[in-house]
Structure formats: C-alpha cells, structure tokens
Amino acid sequence: MSRLPTLFISHGSPMLALVDSPARRFLQQLGHSLPRPTAIVVVSAHWESVGGASVSLAAQPATIHDFGGFPAALFAIQYPAPGAPQVGEQAATLLEAAGFAVRRSDVRGLDHGAWVPLSLMYPQADIPTLQVSVLRGAGAAEHERLGQALSALREQGVLVIGSGSMTHNLYEFRGQDIDEAAPAWVSEFSDWMADKLLGGQREALLNYREQAPHAARNHPTDEHLMPLYAAMGAAGPAAKAERIHASYEYSVLAMDVYAFA
C-alpha cells in the first residue's frame, strides 16, 4: 500500500475551475504525479463546526456551489465522486479517540474547497471522497492535533488534503487582473510561512498570528489557513514540508501548495 504525502492546497477563487493560470495547470498535473489514492479526505475551510469536528458519511455527496455572483458555467460543474462512508466512520472514530466531539453527517456534500481542486487533480471523479470540517474558533495547534488523529488513514492509502488558502483577505480584492503582481504584504507573509515550513520551525508556525508579518491583514479570520495545520499534523512529527507550487492570483491570493512526507 502506497503511503501518500499529505497536501495543503490553496484553492483560491472558485474560478480556478474554469480560468487558466499557473496554479490551475499545476493542479492538473499533480494527480498524475502521485500514487492513486484508495480514498481522499479533504479538511476544507468551507465547512466549519462549533464544539467539535464534523465528518461526512454521504454515500454519494452532492456538489455544493457555495458561492454567488459567478458565471453560469461554474454552477453547471458537477463533481460526482462517490462518497467513502466506511473511511468516514474510521475518521470519526479516530477523532473521538483523540478526544474530539464528532458529528456525523449522512448528507454533507463536497463544497468548492474540495471539488474545485479535485476536479483538476482527478477529473474522472472516480476516487471515493469525504470531508472533515475545520473547528470554528480553534487555533493552529488544535488543527494540527486534528490532523494527527487522521494520520492513521494514510496506512490504507488514503490521501489527506487540507484545502484553504495561504492568504485570504477578500476585502482587498478590487477587481485586480488574475496575473496582477502581489503586494509586499502578501508576498512577505507567504515567504515567511515558506521559510518556517521548510525549516521545520513548528513553534513559530503555531504562533504565526503573533510572529508572521501582516498575519491579520492576510487572514482577517484564519479558517483558510487552518487546513495547513491539519495537513501538517496528518503527516506525522518527522515529516518534512516541500513547497511544490507557488504563484499569486488577483494579486492578493497566494496559491501555495505544500506536500508533507
């Protein structure tokens, strides 16, 4: 059984599913570079739970178009991957064993944090897929612990993905072109994170809010960065980070992708 790396993917705008960019092209080849997973678990920034984690056990998860104001072609996209209820139940049990309260959902579908990158990585939509929520109000250390609880799934060939965004301040989006250069407050933050991830500086990473430059400006709320820590935790304490993609879209979205192995 192939033990896959864990991934953190910056999913950017939902338009990533339609509009050409370096990040889109990278994700289109990423799936080909990995051993085929037996199932995929996505910890998505677009599913937040209060008081514990939520796990999807849907047998045939719907494609959730959880956005507005985009072209009809985006709403027409369906990603009919089968669910993975048995893996989901395993995930729920592992989380409970780690002390998390867990809610199980038989109906939760795949939000765009899951289906947008997966539609590029695995366009055949033939790998069983489920989602785990992020923990509203919890910090980096708690999300690292959530990832640690899921790490045993990797022994079964399950691919664990944290899907969020390296930077995510949509208040700063003012109609910039997709290829407009990033301002210093965006690039300095993503480069600080890269330096600490590649250097294995866990304590600095867990305290990014206090230590990273422009942290609050890049993440007015930090749910889009928390999947990074879940991916980091799921890889295990000895794992090394690799920055396998870096680009910017619309000037304010850093599209970094990391592998942990």
Salt bridges, closest charged atoms under 4 A:
ASP20 OD2 - ARG25 NH1 2.63
GLU48 OE2 - ARG136 NH2 3.65
ASP66 OD1 - HIS112 ND1 2.81
GLU89 OE2 - ARG104 NH2 2.99
GLU96 OE2 - ARG104 NH1 2.94
ASP111 OD2 - ARG108 NH2 2.66
ASP126 OD1 - ARG36 NH2 3.41
GLU142 OE2 - ARG145 NH2 2.99
GLU144 OE1 - ARG202 NH2 2.80
GLU155 OE2 - ARG3 NE 2.73
GLU172 OE1 - ARG174 NH1 3.08
GLU172 OE2 - ARG217 NE 3.05
GLU188 OE1 - HIS214 NE2 2.76
ASP191 OD1 - ARG243 NH2 3.57
ASP195 OD2 - LYS196 NZ 2.99
GLU203 OE2 - ARG202 NH1 2.86
GLU223 OE2 - HIS224 ND1 2.97
ASP256 OD2 - ARG243 NH2 2.79
